[in-house]
Amino acid sequence: MRRPDRASSLLRQLLAWLLIPLVALLAFNAFLSYRTALDAANEAYDRLLLASVRAIADRVSVVDDEVRVDVPYVALELFESKSQERIFYRVATAEGATITGYEDLPLPPRAPAIPDAPVFWRADYHDERVYLGALAKAFYDSGPRGPVLIVVGETAEARDALSREILVDSVGRQGLLIAVAALVVWVGLRRSLRPVVHLTNAIARRAPTDLAPIDGTGVQSEVRPLIDALNQHTGRLDELIAARQRFLDDASHQLRTPLAALKTQAEFGLSAVPARGSGRGADLPEALRALLGDIHRTTDQTIRLVNQLLALARAEPQGVPSRDIADVDLDALARATTTELVPAARQKQIDLGFEGGGEGIVTGNRVLLHELIVNLVDNAIRYTPAEGRITVRVRSRSSEGGLAAEGRPGGRGATKLVVLEVEDNGPGISPEERERVFERFYRGSTATSHGSGLGLAIVKDICRSHAAAIELASPAEGTGLRVVVTFECRSTTLARSASAGA
């Protein structure tokens, strides 16, 4: 199974595309800078070697047909530095015989072509790397005597220290320049991406059913095509939802009308067929009356199933048109819906009560919210035994961090919440089944009445489309079930202004 690609940061990508080549160039330039620094150090110290060789050569003379060398201190003083390098010298004849100095100091691999022409080379001397310079000095007034070879060498500490200093100075300035450039680019990118971040936050704050076009004002031209494509996509979605809504309306009319007629005919048949032993219908079989009764009950169940399936289709989050969203007084709606269901509760001698909280304005679809309350109270009536008790409550409270429902995190400070509760003293639902009862066509083990298993599935979808949280719990006292639905208290004006902020 292919793993989904992890989302990466555009800011990090841009910084990576900028910094990685710059760091690679910095490394390559450091290599070139090291070679340049080494060449510069070698050139500088080769000049010092030559100066030292010349200083010694000036003090080489022939006295009484004997070569004499007076090594001046200045010839060695030229190399004084912070590094602890060591200096070696050797004065030898053309044949290689040492006149003075270190006898094992290497001679140049090739003799100077002409007198006073310096030669520089590098050799290993006593397991150390040594840089050497040599110069041949000829004597023109001393007969046929050959030239004298003057060699001066030094260890590599001073050269290495100078080359490192040049390298560190050069690379340090370039690294600082790259760091400043990266900081400037990072700040610039953050400021440039700010409209995109605002657009993202505005879209995230939208209601699930809000398919209004996204306003791309202030967004860079490179992002405009994406916004236009999103607007075209949401426009097509809006058209599909509208077409689906029209189909549901047509299907609702085409299905409910014949089912209502069938129910009416069954009721008429039941009223026209008298009971056994009475009147002109006494000779009709009793099975006919039973058959008509079954048809009447099946028609009632079919009508309820069709109504629930249509409500379920409308309750899906993607099926709620944004134009049907408005401010709804949940307290007044719950009170009116509870009053509608009082006759059904009286048939089972159930005490159906309502406790209002006064303030309960939520944003949503009034028809779906009515369906939510109807399903919760109807389920309670169906499963609560005769002479039971059902209480519908609407109250408001504050919550720090907002509502976190259906994967929507809170974190927006103190938020006013509206809570709808439906509590009964029926058999309840075991904790192990409280998640499964929201599945379509699933009926709990304690279900005793006929039903389709769609009531709580419809409630769940309506909660999802309204960004509400639903919880099943046990009453504080006794047995039964307490259904708690929590909404954020927000007005349509605020919701629309958040969408327009995009």
Buried (B, 14 or more C-beta within 10 A) or exposed (E): EEEEEEEEEEBEEBBEEBBEEBEEEBEEBBEEBBEBBBEBBBEBBBEBBBBBBBBBBEBBBBEEEEBEBEBEEEBBEBBEEEBEBEBBBBBBBEEEEBBBBBEEBBBBEEEBEEBEEBBBBEBEBEEEEBBBBBBBBEBEEEEEBEBBBBBBBBBBBBBBBBBBEBBBEBBEEBBEEBEEEBEEBBEEBEEEBEBBEBBEEBBEBBBBBBBBBBBBEEBEEEBEEBBEEBBEEBEEEBEEBEEBBEEBEEBBEEBBEEBEEBBEBBBEBBEEBBEEEEEEBEEEEEEEBEBBBEBBEEBBEBBBBBBBBBBBBBBBBEBBBBEBBEBBBBBEBBBEBBEEBEEBBEEBEBEBBBBBBEBBBBBBBBBBBBBBBBBBBBBBBBBBEEEBBBBBBBBBEEBEEBBEBBEEEBEEEEBBBBBBBBBBBBBBBEEEBBEEBBEBEBBBEBBEEEBBBBBBBBBBBBBBBBBBBBEBBBBEEEEBBBBBBBBBBBEBEEBBEBBEBB
